[in-house]
Amino acid sequence: MGVRGPSDGSTPSEGLLAPSASTVAHTGGMSVVVATVTGMTTETAATVAAWAGVVTALATIGLVIAGWYAYKAANKSWKASTEANDQAKHDSIEQTRPYVYVEWLPSVAGEHTIDMRVTNSGRTSARNLRMECNDWPEPMDDLADGVLRMMKTARTLPPGCSFRNYWLIQTPQNTRMDGQEDPHHAGMGKLATVTVRYEGDPAQPPYEDQFTFDLDGWGLVPMPTEGPVVNGTPSPKQWYRLGQTVLGKLGELGR
């Protein structure tokens, strides 16, 4: 048995198949395909290309999804950081801003007299401080006029500082049997609301607060005592009472 050469008269080297073609053997006049050296059919190549496209598309979709979740995480982290910075800035402003409040106290002048004290308990100065009252007596007396001038005058109140002003003076209770207001009442009323407006940091808006005075709601409030009345040379007992009175008055200054 022999292998036949090309029937077209070409040399054996000219009749060899290309690497991608099939080699044919002749045995007994029958041609048999031996093997495919390299390469694939058109259908197989198309199938492989299709699957490769599918894998590429899935990988692209996965990258897009991963990128979206990464963006969401980064955006959430950025928002949390921004909110934390804003909160820290707000806390810093609240801790360093001025805090002005109004309170009414027994006067250092003695019994039956009420003072209004304005205090800045903050850490910075209260600038352009002004006040308003919702109720003024009619007619205005000297005491009420002094309160009005004090409220309308703009001022700067440093931190930790305060100032006092007479609010009202009244004679002892039960001087009238008809229950009417005592005719010797001077100054402001027994019920009033004071509005305080002031500024702190120029970059921040002005502050505004309201405080209400209600004398009938005070209850039993300790009042400073009066000193002894001395005619002639004071006795040791009167000197003792005088010392007690002076100490009491000094204590009222810090109230």
C-alpha positions as CSV (number, residue, x, y, z in Angstrom):
1,M,0.0,0.0,0.0
2,G,1.3,3.4,-1.0
3,V,0.3,6.9,-0.7
4,R,-0.4,8.6,-4.0
5,G,1.0,11.9,-4.9
6,P,-0.9,14.7,-6.5
7,S,-2.6,13.7,-9.6
8,D,-2.0,17.1,-11.3
9,G,1.7,16.4,-11.8
10,S,2.9,18.8,-9.0
11,T,5.6,17.9,-6.6
12,P,4.7,16.4,-3.3
13,S,5.8,19.6,-1.5
14,E,3.4,21.6,-3.7
15,G,0.5,19.3,-2.9
16,L,0.7,19.6,1.0
17,L,-2.3,21.2,2.6
18,A,-2.2,24.4,4.5
19,P,-2.2,24.0,8.3
20,S,-5.8,24.9,8.5
21,A,-6.9,22.3,5.8
22,S,-7.7,18.6,6.2
23,T,-5.2,15.9,5.2
24,V,-6.7,13.2,2.9
25,A,-5.2,9.6,2.7
26,H,-5.9,7.3,-0.2
27,T,-6.2,3.6,0.6
28,G,-7.4,1.2,-2.0
29,G,-8.9,3.9,-4.1
30,M,-10.9,5.4,-1.1
31,S,-10.3,8.8,0.3
32,V,-10.4,9.2,4.1
33,V,-10.2,12.5,6.0
34,V,-7.4,11.9,8.5
35,A,-7.4,15.0,10.8
36,T,-7.8,18.7,11.1
37,V,-4.4,20.3,11.8
38,T,-5.6,23.6,13.3
39,G,-8.6,25.9,13.2
40,M,-12.4,25.5,13.7
41,T,-15.6,25.6,11.8
42,T,-17.5,28.9,11.2
43,E,-20.3,27.8,13.5
44,T,-17.9,27.1,16.4
45,A,-16.2,30.5,16.0
46,A,-19.5,32.2,16.0
47,T,-20.6,30.4,19.2
48,V,-17.3,31.3,21.0
49,A,-17.6,34.9,19.9
50,A,-21.2,35.1,21.2
51,W,-20.3,33.6,24.6
52,A,-17.4,36.0,24.8
53,G,-19.7,38.9,24.2
54,V,-22.1,37.7,26.9
55,V,-19.2,37.4,29.4
56,T,-18.0,40.9,28.5
57,A,-21.5,42.3,28.9
58,L,-21.9,40.6,32.3
59,A,-18.5,41.9,33.4
60,T,-19.4,45.4,32.3
61,I,-22.7,45.2,34.2
62,G,-20.9,44.0,37.3
63,L,-18.4,46.9,37.1
64,V,-21.3,49.3,36.7
65,I,-23.1,47.9,39.8
66,A,-19.9,47.9,41.8
67,G,-19.2,51.5,40.8
68,W,-22.7,52.5,41.8
69,Y,-22.4,51.0,45.2
70,A,-19.0,52.6,45.6
71,Y,-20.5,56.0,44.6
72,K,-23.3,55.5,47.1
73,A,-20.9,54.6,49.9
74,A,-18.6,57.6,49.1
75,N,-21.6,60.0,48.9
76,K,-22.9,58.7,52.2
77,S,-19.5,59.2,53.8
78,W,-19.2,62.7,52.4
79,K,-22.7,63.7,53.7
80,A,-21.9,62.3,57.2
81,S,-18.6,64.2,57.2
82,T,-20.4,67.4,56.1
83,E,-23.0,67.0,58.7
84,A,-20.4,66.4,61.4
85,N,-18.5,69.6,60.4
86,D,-21.7,71.6,60.4
87,Q,-22.7,70.3,63.8
88,A,-19.2,71.1,65.2
89,K,-19.5,74.6,63.8
90,H,-22.9,75.0,65.3
91,D,-21.8,73.7,68.7
92,S,-18.8,76.1,68.6
93,I,-21.1,79.1,67.9
94,E,-23.6,78.0,70.6
95,Q,-20.8,77.6,73.2
96,T,-19.1,81.0,72.4
97,R,-22.2,83.2,71.7
98,P,-23.5,85.7,74.3
99,Y,-26.5,84.7,76.4
100,V,-28.4,87.7,77.9
101,Y,-31.2,87.1,80.3
102,V,-33.4,89.3,82.5
103,E,-34.4,88.6,86.1
104,W,-36.3,90.5,88.8
105,L,-34.9,90.6,92.3
106,P,-35.6,92.2,95.7
107,S,-33.9,95.6,95.5
108,V,-30.8,96.5,97.3
109,A,-32.6,99.7,98.3
110,G,-34.7,97.9,100.8
111,E,-38.2,96.4,101.4
112,H,-41.1,96.8,99.0
113,T,-38.7,97.6,96.1
114,I,-38.0,95.4,93.0
115,D,-35.0,95.6,90.7
116,M,-34.6,94.4,87.2
117,R,-31.2,92.9,86.5
118,V,-29.8,92.2,83.0
119,T,-26.9,89.7,82.8
120,N,-24.7,88.3,80.0
121,S,-23.7,84.8,81.0
122,G,-22.2,83.9,77.6
123,R,-18.5,84.0,76.5
124,T,-18.6,86.9,74.2
125,S,-20.0,90.5,74.4
126,A,-23.6,91.2,73.6
127,R,-23.5,94.2,71.2
128,N,-26.3,96.6,70.3
129,L,-28.3,95.4,73.3
130,R,-31.9,96.9,73.4
131,M,-35.0,95.9,75.2
132,E,-38.8,96.4,74.9
133,C,-41.7,96.1,77.3
134,N,-45.2,95.1,76.4
135,D,-46.9,97.2,79.1
136,W,-46.2,100.7,80.3
137,P,-48.0,102.5,83.1
138,E,-50.2,105.5,82.4
139,P,-49.3,108.1,83.2
140,M,-45.5,107.5,83.2
141,D,-43.7,108.5,86.4
142,D,-40.0,109.1,86.9
143,L,-39.3,105.5,87.8
144,A,-41.0,104.2,84.6
145,D,-39.3,106.9,82.5
146,G,-35.9,105.7,83.8
147,V,-36.8,102.1,82.8
148,L,-37.8,103.3,79.3
149,R,-34.6,105.3,78.8
150,M,-32.5,102.3,80.0
151,M,-34.3,99.9,77.5
152,K,-34.0,102.2,74.5
153,T,-30.3,103.0,75.0
154,A,-28.2,100.6,72.9
155,R,-25.1,99.2,74.8
156,T,-22.5,96.5,74.8
157,L,-22.6,94.1,77.7
158,P,-19.4,92.2,78.2
159,P,-19.4,88.5,79.2
160,G,-20.0,87.9,82.9
161,C,-21.3,91.4,83.5
162,S,-24.7,92.7,84.5
163,F,-26.5,96.0,85.4
164,R,-29.6,96.7,87.6
165,N,-32.4,99.2,87.4
166,Y,-35.3,100.0,89.7
167,W,-38.5,98.3,88.4
168,L,-41.1,99.2,90.9
169,I,-41.6,100.6,94.4
170,Q,-44.7,99.9,96.4
171,T,-45.8,100.7,100.0
172,P,-46.6,97.8,102.4
173,Q,-49.7,95.7,101.6
174,N,-53.1,96.1,103.2
175,T,-52.8,99.9,103.4
176,R,-56.2,100.0,101.5
177,M,-59.2,98.0,102.5
178,D,-60.9,98.2,99.1
179,G,-58.4,95.9,97.4
180,Q,-57.4,98.5,94.8
181,E,-53.9,99.1,93.7
182,D,-52.0,101.1,96.2
183,P,-51.9,104.8,95.1
184,H,-48.2,105.1,96.2
185,H,-47.2,102.4,93.7
186,A,-44.4,103.8,91.5
187,G,-42.6,102.4,88.4
188,M,-43.6,99.5,86.2
189,G,-46.5,97.0,86.7
190,K,-46.7,93.7,88.5
191,L,-47.0,91.7,85.3
192,A,-45.0,92.4,82.2
193,T,-43.0,90.8,79.4
194,V,-39.6,92.1,78.4
195,T,-38.1,91.4,74.9
196,V,-34.3,91.4,74.6
197,R,-32.5,91.9,71.3
198,Y,-28.8,91.8,70.8
199,E,-26.0,90.7,68.5
200,G,-22.9,88.5,68.8
201,D,-20.8,87.3,66.0
202,P,-21.4,89.7,62.9
203,A,-21.7,86.6,60.7
204,Q,-24.6,85.3,62.8
205,P,-28.2,86.7,62.9
206,P,-29.3,88.8,65.9
207,Y,-30.6,87.0,69.0
208,E,-34.0,87.6,70.6
209,D,-35.5,86.3,73.9
210,Q,-38.5,87.1,76.1
211,F,-38.7,87.1,79.8
212,T,-41.9,87.6,81.9
213,F,-42.2,89.3,85.3
214,D,-45.1,88.2,87.5
215,L,-45.0,89.6,91.0
216,D,-48.1,87.7,92.2
217,G,-46.3,84.4,91.2
218,W,-43.3,85.1,93.3
219,G,-44.6,83.5,96.5
220,L,-42.7,84.3,99.7
221,V,-39.4,85.9,98.7
222,P,-36.8,86.9,101.4
223,M,-36.3,90.6,101.5
224,P,-33.4,92.6,103.0
225,T,-34.1,94.0,106.5
226,E,-34.0,97.6,107.6
227,G,-31.3,98.9,109.8
228,P,-31.9,100.1,113.3
229,V,-33.2,103.6,114.0
230,V,-30.8,105.3,116.4
231,N,-31.5,108.4,118.5
232,G,-28.4,109.5,120.3
233,T,-25.5,107.2,121.0
234,P,-26.2,103.6,119.6
235,S,-26.2,100.8,122.1
236,P,-24.1,97.6,121.6
237,K,-27.3,95.8,120.5
238,Q,-27.9,98.5,117.8
239,W,-24.3,98.2,116.6
240,Y,-24.9,94.4,116.3
241,R,-28.1,95.0,114.3
242,L,-26.3,97.5,112.1
243,G,-23.6,95.0,111.3
244,Q,-26.2,92.4,110.4
245,T,-27.9,94.8,108.1
246,V,-24.7,95.8,106.3
247,L,-23.8,92.2,105.7
248,G,-27.3,91.5,104.4
249,K,-27.1,94.4,102.0
250,L,-23.7,93.2,100.7
251,G,-25.2,89.8,100.2
252,E,-28.0,91.3,98.1
253,L,-25.5,92.8,95.7
254,G,-24.5,89.3,94.5
255,R,-28.1,88.0,94.2
